[in-house]
Amino acid sequence: MNATVLSLTFRGMLGRKRSLLLFALPLVMLALALAIRFIIGDDPDAAVVLLHRFALGTLLPLVALIAGTGVIAPEIDDGEIVYLLAKPVSRASIVLSKLATAIVLTIAFTTVPTLLAGAILTGDVLDPIPGFAAGTIVGAVAYCSLFVLLGVVSRHAAVFGLLYALVWESLVGGYVPGARAVSVQDWAYSLTYALSTDLETKPEVRAAVALPLLAAVTVAAAAVAIQRLRSLSLAGES
């Protein structure tokens, strides 16, 4: 990774208007947690529902989409990536630096709010809240890798990312048996389930299988993104 690319990407992400969404989405979840606590009091069951459906099911993919596509797609769309490609920095270093930025931002804006929301609803950070936090971390890595890849290969990365996260994972995965087995959300939840003791909803895929799948998706997406960026540079140079 390249420290300069990391620094510029962090500043670029937090300086754009889309950074407001990075702050707004976690605040919505915390506001929901406060409202639930105020209305029904200390309720571990409500914490499980909120963290499963909102933290893992909505907040994580949306924040990862904003961060993953935002670190590179705008630069490709407006042509600014050409200036970066002209520097003596390897394409792999560029992609990995962008990916690392997206992962750090996603974890910061999902894992920390997940812990806070759980603490608000239960009064403490006990099982299964740490499991949900762990799920957001492994999910963030895979989601960001996929969305960085989309940012490199398509001008409509945000649209395709939303179709996957909201249509496939949430809609199709919720009604079609077996669809959740091909879902980053379910793979991430499998770690939550493995680390927790009293969750009733079972994942489609066990953690022993899901974690290697998450790793494979992350590595494969990053590798393809690097290769496509190399192709982009060659096309520009020719």
Steps between C-alpha positions, in 0.01 A plus 500: 500500500601860448482750787442795267211329321352401837519856630356657185219246486401552863494877454308467175238272650441704813497823300229397253125543547457124507685499831182645652332165429781321684407698810123503444443125467656406838314787664172359371576165665600666828183708492296182452682337791427797725134505396461127567673532838276791593181318396556143621805528724784250532427228241768256372256358244448845350877542484535177302230603252644848448860385465413214267258680272641852509869476593583192290213515254489870412770714660796277411432455126399863447803646680728254320340600169554870567859446611594227252378677190588845631873437539559440130191524276475885501867530404449267204178672392647852494841395368701592809629143522729579204713728716538225759582237240772728362685486831761232575255303713404142418139428406485240775609759755231740379220244525613364836534850643152592380363173635666549839347847525154366420533220755617730779217746432240224483614342826508839672147587388345155560684309773518785751132599454405131530667479839344829609150400387532168681614673816210745481245222465641262762695725734822306436714350222431132563421197283388516218606862437874426452398231249311754293798735517726220374253433219517861386880483488527191279206618291662841451813343351311291243241764413765768446705274276195429285396865483851624419498250214166636381644851519783398268299304243177701472378857486182379672670341799258647753199368308639148469608506863150597611348229283721241668466625857133593502341286231701178515596488867196664657212424262597179322696368797201554727253304288689253280631193685874459463561848355654622823771237461650725230496812714775697672244599762425137589870409501570787739206401719638146519790635709254686723305179548816300574612748766161529668304262721133597477420596141200321352550592133752268340717599203478305177876435506705397803789723606755230413391534137393864497831647620705336220235620254533856631878478466475359148259771386721771651819375334335427165324838479819688592702303244251569221486870595880522479501333159224725366682809622811381318292463185359849550850646524617317188199620305568858605867478414428358156 
